[in-house]
Amino acid sequence: MDLKVHEASPATREFGCEQNLLSRPDGSASFIQGNTNVLAAVYGPAEVKVSKEIYDRATLEVLIQPKVGLPGVRERAREQCVRETCEAALLSSLHPRSSLTLILQEIHDDGSLLACCLNAACMALMDAGLPMSCLFCGITCVINMDGQIIIDPTLQQEKDSRALMTFAIDSIDKRVMMSSTKGSISVQELQEAIALSQRASERIFQFYRSSVCRRYSKTAAN
Amino acid sequence: MINCFKEKIGEVLLPGDVFTFEPPAPETNLKPEKVVCGPGLRRDGDDVRVCKCGVLRHKTPNVFWIDSQQKRYVPVKGETVIGVVTAKSGDIFKVDVGGSELASLSYLAFEGATKRNRPNVQVGDLVFAQFIIANKDMEPELVCIDSCGRANGMGVFGEGGFLFRVSLGLVRRLLAPQSEIVADLSGLFPCELVVGMNGRVWVKAKSTQQTLILANLLESSENMTATQRQALFRRVADGAL
């Protein structure tokens, strides 16, 4: 297949987020990308069952609830991706024998669901005040039938694509922390997609910074 | 070296932000400066990294820390907290302080307590105590006496008042030396107030209604600016009672 990669600037949909919106969890955040909406809640560091405790690190549990029905295999796969990313970013050795629970509720899925889950998770972990070594963000890319790489696709674009990739990018060196791919991609396409995702992640990290600044502006004035 | 910290005082920093220090040029005979890094800042080799998001604060001469908003308490040695006694096992009480583990409080750690003269502590009582051991590897331990053996305000309390939870940021503001919130509150009506650094506050006023009003005022003053808070307190002082 002839590869045509458009060096267009990585255009993502509008995003929005809100932190500290739930009263019972220690940290909560809602992240919106276009029409995709995910709500995340974090509890921790809390008591852990002796069977699950790890002597030198915190035990992180991730639960993803779909909008309709019970969690199935697809949710378990996504939980695994989110958990690997969070464990790499959190300084879990500061809370040994404790448990951190992250619950993600899908409010609406219009494409890029795993990326939205990662972004909501990062904002909720920041809101809970858990110590992290870096921030992370999630970006989804698809390659459609023309060979074009589209960042942050909608559900329709995902269905019309021949490959779907989600990357978690860290904030310090913009390296890939986690990747989840579906479909057939050539090596060059993969590298192009990673480069585009790294550029798109700049915009998401700037958005994190501005929303946290807005949140602290009221107390900084006190 | 302190200059790169001083530039960012009062700014909001995110986890992953790094302060790198260049070694001073060998010609200039600069004395090495000491910087004390408080909560939220961690040393990573030669750099200092931010690990929590919040505002960078400074206390002269060289103390820097990140002031972050959190709800969950992590035990720290020397802090005074309000705990709830959950179990009595042998010679120690198990106290819930809101952290990841139950803290232990020995029955001898009260003023005037001996093996024959045990303190009168029941399950469900509130205790005001301070941590003598609180690190990530060991079970936290509390005592109700200071280093001289005097109670100094600590011990069992709580007849007739109301205990509620607030965020840790509000608690720090209440415990600050010239706290405006406490000054405004004392102008309303006479009350007893116990503030624990684990986010728990206990109030008691003359009647139940006044107690509940005070609790609601404290919970809501978390998200208000100073002027909004004073306006609300004035409305309560004039209108409600």
Interface residues (C-beta under 8 A of the other chain):
Chain A: N20 D26 G27 G44 P45 A46 E47 V48 L91 L94 H95 P96 R97 S98 S99 M126 A128 G129 L130 P131 M132 S133 C134 L135 D170 S171 I172 Y208 R209 V212 C213 Y216 K218 T219 A220 A221 N222
Chain B: G10 V12 L14 P15 G16 V18 G40 R42 R49 C51 K52 C53 G54 V55 S68 Q69 Q70 K71 R72 V74 G99 S100 E101 K136 D137 G169 R173 N223 T225 A226
